[in-house]
Amino acid sequence: AEIVEFSPNGIVLVDGHGQITMANPQAARIFRCAVDQLIGTPVERFMPESQRARHRHDRTQFNAAMVARPM
């Protein structure tokens, strides 16, 4: 857990429903909020509106067939 906490990069973990389940302080700084404000928030909130529907679709496809692919 410390490697995530002290990483110089923002790290966000998202569940299969697109809800943020973990974020480190660096991610909170990027999104200009507290870590606890990120938890439970849909990840699409932080994407341009034009990409949100596509991301939800891609997540559904990934959950149906979990195969590594570029993001």
C-alpha positions as CSV (number, residue, x, y, z in Angstrom):
1,A,0.0,0.0,0.0
2,E,2.9,2.4,0.7
3,I,4.1,2.1,-2.9
4,V,0.8,3.5,-4.1
5,E,0.5,6.1,-1.3
6,F,4.0,7.5,-2.0
7,S,4.1,7.1,-5.8
8,P,5.0,10.3,-7.7
9,N,2.1,9.5,-10.0
10,G,-1.6,9.8,-9.5
11,I,-3.1,6.3,-9.1
12,V,-6.8,5.5,-9.2
13,L,-8.4,2.1,-8.9
14,V,-11.9,1.6,-10.3
15,D,-14.3,-1.3,-9.8
16,G,-16.3,-3.1,-12.5
17,H,-19.1,-0.5,-12.2
18,G,-16.8,2.4,-12.8
19,Q,-16.7,3.6,-9.2
20,I,-13.4,4.8,-7.8
21,T,-12.4,2.5,-4.9
22,M,-9.0,3.8,-4.2
23,A,-7.0,7.0,-5.0
24,N,-3.7,8.2,-3.7
25,P,-2.9,11.8,-2.7
26,Q,-1.2,12.6,-6.0
27,A,-4.5,11.7,-7.8
28,A,-6.4,13.9,-5.4
29,R,-4.1,16.8,-6.3
30,I,-4.6,16.2,-10.0
31,F,-8.4,16.3,-9.6
32,R,-8.2,19.1,-7.0
33,C,-10.1,17.4,-4.3
34,A,-9.5,15.3,-1.2
35,V,-8.9,11.5,-1.5
36,D,-12.2,10.7,0.3
37,Q,-14.1,12.9,-2.2
38,L,-12.9,10.6,-5.0
39,I,-13.9,7.3,-3.4
40,G,-17.3,6.2,-4.7
41,T,-17.3,8.7,-7.5
42,P,-17.9,7.5,-11.1
43,V,-14.6,7.6,-12.9
44,E,-16.4,9.2,-15.9
45,R,-16.9,12.3,-13.9
46,F,-13.2,13.2,-14.6
47,M,-13.4,12.5,-18.4
48,P,-14.5,14.9,-21.1
49,E,-18.3,14.5,-21.6
50,S,-17.7,13.5,-25.2
51,Q,-15.8,10.3,-24.0
52,R,-18.0,9.2,-21.2
53,A,-20.5,7.0,-23.1
54,R,-17.7,5.3,-25.0
55,H,-15.8,4.6,-21.8
56,R,-18.9,3.1,-20.2
57,H,-19.4,0.9,-23.3
58,D,-15.7,-0.2,-23.3
59,R,-16.0,-1.1,-19.6
60,T,-19.1,-3.2,-20.2
61,Q,-17.2,-5.0,-23.1
62,F,-14.2,-5.5,-20.9
63,N,-16.3,-7.0,-18.0
64,A,-17.9,-9.4,-20.5
65,A,-14.5,-10.6,-21.8
66,M,-11.6,-9.6,-19.6
67,V,-8.7,-9.3,-22.0
68,A,-5.8,-6.8,-21.6
69,R,-6.1,-4.0,-24.0
70,P,-4.7,-0.4,-24.4
71,M,-6.6,2.3,-22.6
